[in-house]
Amino acid sequence: MDNKRFERIKKLTEVQSTSGFEHNIREVIREEIAPNVDEIQQDGLGGIFGLRQAATAEAPTVMIAAHMDEIGFMLSAITDEGFFRVIPLGGWNPQVVSAQRFTLQTRQGEYPVVSSSIPPHLLRGKENKSQKVTDILFDGGFESKEEAEAYGVRPGDTIVPDVETIQMANGKTILGKAWDNRYGVAAVIEALHDLKDEALPNHLVAGANVQEEVGLRGTKGAVRKFDPDVFFAVDCSPADDVYGGANAFGKLGEGTLIRIQDPGFIMSKEMREFMLDTAETHNIPYQYFVSKGGTDAVAAHQLNEGIPSGVIGMCARYIHTHQTLFHIEDYEAALEMVKQVILSLDQSTVDTIRPKN
């Protein structure tokens, strides 16, 4: 595995920025893309995009959008005993929340916290009830509400997973948090770097939206701001190769994902043909993907007068937890897909993607 690539992935995944509080990761993105674009613009909610201009003003506008937020929690109340009640920011399985390390981000500083759990000794003889995420208390080690407040803790503060990103033994897989969707952030950053000296056939808008994990919110303002002719979400999806069986969607090591359907998105015939042709022409390994969750393409393709949209994806195991595992070769395939899509989209190609009849 390329060490520089791993170090970039490690840096991006270890940054702690949940939905609505993307300040930390946004500044990293700004620093990374600035040398490789003509200018940087932000939308009103905080999405950040680098712009590259084509040689001709009449060229189409192509938007390549990751999302920078990760799942986390917001502190909603402090109990008299100094524990924290929370509301989730993004989708959490209650079974993976307890007994994990987090960081509490406050105006006075950052503090370690742990999500509570009940030892098996205290469960003996008790009815086993299913637990909701909002039932789990978070513990910062404070002795009272007053002590927590003295350290600047207030409702509205955020709680984000605290995880080190590591390489696994075979050197092909990586384990860490927030690959949904620091994958997309990494791919956009690397694509802009690799294409910095290439003349582009389009006006390129490439960067990352905010608040995807809480309802695809950030992309709506960004798409209205930049008014692209075509839109691509670059996002991570759940692998189902552990328990899903031979016909499950999303297998590590089998390439980038071509998402053909999810509950809010049907890829058009024209977009499917373009993406398949791009992958096959450039020998990019790919796999079809059907999802039960959505991406920013769900929101984008319905905006303005309707925007032809696609998703350049990759899968990872155990997403929306502290420990996500993914294959570096899937990332490389997805990154190549991002670059070839950008290089392919001149006006005549964009015209073929628009439905004709």
C-alpha distance (Angstrom), angle and dihedral (degrees) to the residues before:
residue distance angle dihedral
M1 . . .
D2 3.78 . .
N3 3.81 105.9 .
K4 3.82 95.4 -147.5
R5 3.81 90.0 52.7
F6 3.80 91.8 49.3
E7 3.79 92.1 48.9
R8 3.82 90.3 52.4
I9 3.81 90.6 49.5
K10 3.80 90.7 47.6
K11 3.79 91.7 50.1
L12 3.79 94.7 48.3
T13 3.80 96.8 44.6
E14 3.79 95.3 46.9
V15 3.82 93.0 54.2
Q16 3.82 108.0 103.5
S17 3.83 113.5 -136.2
T18 3.78 123.4 138.6
S19 3.80 129.1 -172.3
G20 3.79 114.2 -54.9
F21 3.80 91.2 10.0
E22 3.79 101.2 70.3
H23 3.82 96.0 137.6
N24 3.81 96.7 115.3
I25 3.79 97.5 50.2
R26 3.81 93.2 39.7
E27 3.80 91.3 60.9
V28 3.80 91.0 50.1
I29 3.81 90.3 51.1
R30 3.80 91.2 48.6
E31 3.80 91.4 52.3
E32 3.81 92.9 47.0
I33 3.80 99.3 47.8
A34 3.81 100.9 36.4
P35 3.84 96.9 87.7
N36 3.80 92.6 50.6
V37 3.82 105.1 49.2
D38 3.80 137.8 61.9
E39 3.79 93.5 -124.0
I40 3.80 142.5 -15.8
Q41 3.78 125.1 -127.7
Q42 3.80 133.7 -178.0
D43 3.76 128.8 -153.9
G44 3.79 122.5 -135.0
L45 3.81 95.4 -91.4
G46 3.80 94.9 48.5
G47 3.79 106.3 -93.1
I48 3.79 109.8 149.2
F49 3.80 126.5 -148.8
G50 3.76 137.5 178.1
L51 3.81 116.5 -141.0
R52 3.80 127.0 -147.2
Q53 3.79 119.0 -174.6
A54 3.79 124.4 -140.7
A55 3.79 121.3 -132.2
T56 3.82 91.9 -108.1
A57 3.77 125.3 51.6
E58 3.82 91.2 -140.2
A59 3.81 93.2 64.0
P60 3.83 117.1 118.0
T61 3.80 122.5 -101.8
V62 3.81 114.4 -117.3
M63 3.81 120.3 -166.8
I64 3.80 120.1 -157.6
A65 3.81 109.8 -174.3
A66 3.76 133.4 -177.5
H67 3.78 120.9 175.2
M68 3.79 119.7 -121.6
D69 3.80 102.6 -160.0
E70 3.80 125.1 98.4
I71 3.78 129.5 -159.5
G72 3.78 117.7 -89.0
F73 3.79 141.9 130.2
M74 3.78 139.9 -89.7
L75 3.77 119.7 -138.9
S76 3.80 106.8 -120.3
A77 3.81 102.6 175.2
I78 3.80 143.1 -1.6
T79 3.79 116.7 -134.3
D80 3.80 121.7 -136.4
E81 3.82 87.5 -106.3
G82 3.82 92.1 56.3
F83 3.80 99.7 -103.6
F84 3.80 122.4 133.0
R85 3.77 129.2 -122.7
V86 3.79 114.0 -154.9
I87 3.77 145.3 -168.0
P88 3.82 119.1 -144.8
L89 3.79 122.3 -110.7
G90 3.78 100.4 -153.9
G91 3.78 131.4 -7.3
W92 3.81 118.4 -40.5
N93 3.79 129.5 177.7
P94 3.84 103.5 -136.8
Q95 3.80 90.1 -139.4
V96 3.82 92.4 67.8
V97 3.81 100.0 44.4
S98 3.81 104.0 72.6
A99 3.81 124.3 90.1
Q100 3.80 95.2 12.4
R101 3.78 130.5 131.2
F102 3.80 119.5 -113.8
T103 3.79 139.1 169.5
L104 3.79 120.3 -121.7
Q105 3.81 109.9 -146.2
T106 3.83 114.0 -153.7
R107 3.80 135.8 163.3
Q108 3.82 89.6 -103.9
G109 3.79 97.5 47.5
E110 3.78 146.8 -64.4
Y111 3.80 122.4 -66.2
P112 3.80 133.8 -173.0
V113 3.80 116.9 -112.1
V114 3.80 134.9 175.7
S115 3.78 128.8 -148.3
S116 3.80 111.4 -119.7
S117 3.79 125.7 -111.9
I118 3.78 136.1 178.4
P119 3.82 117.0 -119.8
P120 3.82 114.8 -127.1
H121 3.81 89.5 -115.5
L122 3.80 90.0 67.5
L123 3.80 93.5 46.8
R124 3.81 96.6 61.4
G125 3.76 112.0 120.0
K126 3.79 93.5 6.5
E127 3.77 126.9 118.2
N128 3.81 111.9 -103.2
K129 3.79 104.6 -123.4
S130 3.76 123.7 -177.5
Q131 3.77 111.2 -107.2
K132 3.78 127.4 -135.0
V133 3.78 122.3 -143.8
T134 3.79 89.9 -118.1
D135 3.83 89.9 57.1
I136 3.81 91.6 65.1
L137 3.79 115.3 94.9
F138 3.80 122.3 -150.0
D139 3.79 120.6 -136.8
G140 3.80 124.7 -150.3
G141 3.79 93.7 172.6
F142 3.79 92.7 -106.0
E143 3.80 118.7 147.5
S144 3.80 97.4 -144.6
K145 3.78 145.8 -1.0
E146 3.78 89.0 -99.5
E147 3.80 92.8 55.1
A148 3.80 92.1 49.1
E149 3.80 90.6 50.1
A150 3.79 90.3 49.8
Y151 3.81 87.2 62.0
G152 3.80 90.6 53.5
V153 3.80 98.0 -99.9
R154 3.80 112.3 155.8
P155 3.82 138.2 162.3
G156 3.79 108.5 -86.6
D157 3.80 93.9 44.3
T158 3.78 115.5 128.2
I159 3.79 131.6 -120.8
V160 3.81 116.9 -155.8
P161 3.84 132.3 -179.2
D162 3.79 115.4 -95.3
V163 3.83 109.4 -145.5
E164 3.81 138.5 149.4
T165 3.82 115.4 -134.3
I166 3.81 113.5 -131.5
Q167 3.79 140.8 175.4
M168 3.79 117.1 -114.5
A169 3.81 122.9 -126.5
N170 3.82 97.8 -91.1
G171 3.80 93.6 54.3
K172 3.81 90.7 -128.7
T173 3.80 100.8 85.9
I174 3.78 132.0 58.1
L175 3.80 130.1 -156.8
G176 3.78 124.9 -155.5
K177 3.78 146.1 102.0
A178 3.80 132.0 -76.1
W179 3.82 100.2 25.8
D180 3.79 80.8 140.7
N181 2.90 91.4 97.1
R182 3.76 117.3 -11.8
Y183 3.81 82.1 85.4
G184 3.78 88.6 72.7
V185 3.79 92.1 43.8
A186 3.82 91.2 51.7
A187 3.81 92.4 47.0
V188 3.81 93.6 50.1
I189 3.81 92.2 47.2
E190 3.79 92.9 48.3
A191 3.81 94.1 44.1
L192 3.81 91.7 52.3
H193 3.79 89.8 50.1
D194 3.81 94.2 48.4
L195 3.82 93.4 46.8
K196 3.80 98.2 42.5
D197 3.82 92.9 109.5
E198 3.82 95.9 39.5
A199 3.80 121.4 102.4
L200 3.80 105.5 -125.6
P201 3.82 125.8 -143.0
N202 3.81 90.8 -144.9
H203 3.77 143.7 41.0
L204 3.81 99.6 -98.3
V205 3.79 124.1 -148.2
A206 3.83 107.7 -175.9
G207 3.78 128.6 167.7
A208 3.77 143.0 82.4
N209 3.78 138.6 -60.7
V210 3.80 128.0 -141.9
Q211 3.82 131.3 -128.3
E212 3.80 97.9 22.3
E213 3.80 92.6 139.2
V214 3.80 92.8 59.8
G215 3.79 99.6 52.4
L216 3.81 110.8 -45.2
R217 3.80 88.9 -81.7
G218 3.78 103.7 148.4
T219 3.78 97.9 55.9
K220 3.80 93.5 61.4
G221 3.78 95.3 66.8
A222 3.79 93.0 38.0
V223 3.80 94.5 53.2
R224 3.80 91.7 47.9
K225 3.80 89.6 49.6
F226 3.80 97.1 50.8
D227 3.84 99.5 28.6
P228 3.82 96.5 -153.5
D229 3.79 125.0 -161.8
V230 3.80 90.1 -140.3
F231 3.82 132.7 14.6
F232 3.80 133.7 -154.9
A233 3.78 125.2 -171.7
V234 3.81 114.1 -151.9
D235 3.78 104.7 -156.1
C236 3.80 145.7 148.7
S237 3.82 122.3 -116.0
P238 3.81 134.3 -167.1
A239 3.79 117.5 -87.8
D240 3.79 112.8 -137.0
D241 3.79 98.7 -168.5
V242 3.81 98.3 109.8
Y243 3.81 101.1 62.6
G244 3.80 102.4 -1.8
G245 3.79 100.7 87.5
A246 3.78 132.4 -134.9
N247 3.80 95.9 -48.9
A248 3.80 97.4 46.2
F249 3.79 119.9 121.6
G250 3.79 120.4 -114.5
K251 3.80 118.5 39.6
L252 3.78 124.3 -178.1
G253 3.77 114.9 -116.4
E254 3.81 96.9 20.8
G255 3.79 99.1 100.0
T256 3.77 141.8 -108.0
L257 3.82 120.2 -18.8
I258 3.78 123.1 -110.9
R259 3.79 101.7 -160.5
I260 3.77 109.8 -151.0
Q261 3.81 99.2 173.1
D262 3.78 145.4 2.6
P263 3.83 131.8 162.1
G264 3.82 92.4 -80.5
F265 3.78 103.3 28.4
I266 3.79 139.3 56.4
M267 3.78 114.2 -175.2
S268 3.77 110.0 -129.7
K269 3.77 122.3 -118.9
E270 3.79 90.4 -115.1
M271 3.81 94.1 50.5
R272 3.80 91.3 47.0
E273 3.79 91.7 53.2
F274 3.81 91.4 48.1
M275 3.81 93.8 50.2
L276 3.80 94.2 44.7
D277 3.78 91.4 48.1
T278 3.80 91.1 48.8
A279 3.81 93.2 50.1
E280 3.80 95.0 44.8
T281 3.81 95.6 43.5
H282 3.80 91.0 54.1
N283 3.83 97.1 36.9
I284 3.78 93.2 -116.8
P285 3.81 112.5 163.7
Y286 3.80 111.0 -124.0
Q287 3.78 142.6 171.4
Y288 3.78 130.9 -160.0
F289 3.78 116.2 -111.7
V290 3.79 134.9 -160.9
S291 3.80 115.4 -174.9
K292 3.80 140.1 -165.0
G293 3.81 89.8 -150.9
G294 3.79 132.9 57.7
T295 3.80 140.2 -127.5
D296 3.79 134.7 -150.3
A297 3.81 87.2 -81.9
V298 3.82 87.3 74.9
A299 3.80 90.7 64.6
A300 3.80 97.8 33.1
H301 3.79 99.0 54.2
Q302 3.81 91.8 56.1
L303 3.81 96.5 51.0
N304 3.80 131.9 98.5
E305 3.82 106.7 -6.7
G306 3.81 92.5 -24.3
I307 3.81 120.3 -70.1
P308 3.81 123.3 -137.6
S309 3.79 103.2 -120.1
G310 3.77 141.8 -177.5
V311 3.79 140.0 177.0
I312 3.81 124.8 -125.7
G313 3.77 101.0 -161.3
M314 3.75 146.6 169.8
C315 3.77 129.9 -167.3
A316 3.78 132.0 -125.9
R317 3.79 134.4 -177.9
Y318 3.79 122.4 -112.5
I319 3.82 97.7 9.3
H320 3.80 118.2 178.6
T321 3.81 91.1 40.3
H322 3.79 136.5 88.7
Q323 3.81 92.1 -95.1
T324 3.80 120.5 50.4
L325 3.81 119.6 173.5
F326 3.79 122.6 -157.1
H327 3.81 140.7 166.1
I328 3.80 119.6 -114.3
E329 3.82 92.5 -144.4
D330 3.81 90.0 60.3
Y331 3.79 88.0 53.5
E332 3.79 91.3 50.1
A333 3.81 91.4 50.5
A334 3.80 91.9 48.7
L335 3.80 92.0 46.9
E336 3.80 90.7 52.3
M337 3.79 88.9 49.8
V338 3.81 90.7 53.2
K339 3.79 91.5 51.4
Q340 3.80 95.9 45.8
V341 3.81 92.3 47.3
I342 3.81 89.4 54.0
L343 3.80 92.6 47.8
S344 3.82 93.4 46.4
L345 3.79 101.8 51.2
D346 3.77 107.0 94.7
Q347 3.81 120.1 146.2
S348 3.80 95.3 -88.5
T349 3.81 91.4 52.0
V350 3.79 92.8 47.0
D351 3.81 88.0 51.7
T352 3.81 90.1 56.4
I353 3.81 90.5 54.2
R354 3.80 93.5 56.8
P355 3.83 112.6 90.7
K356 3.81 111.1 -103.5
N357 3.80 106.0 -173.6
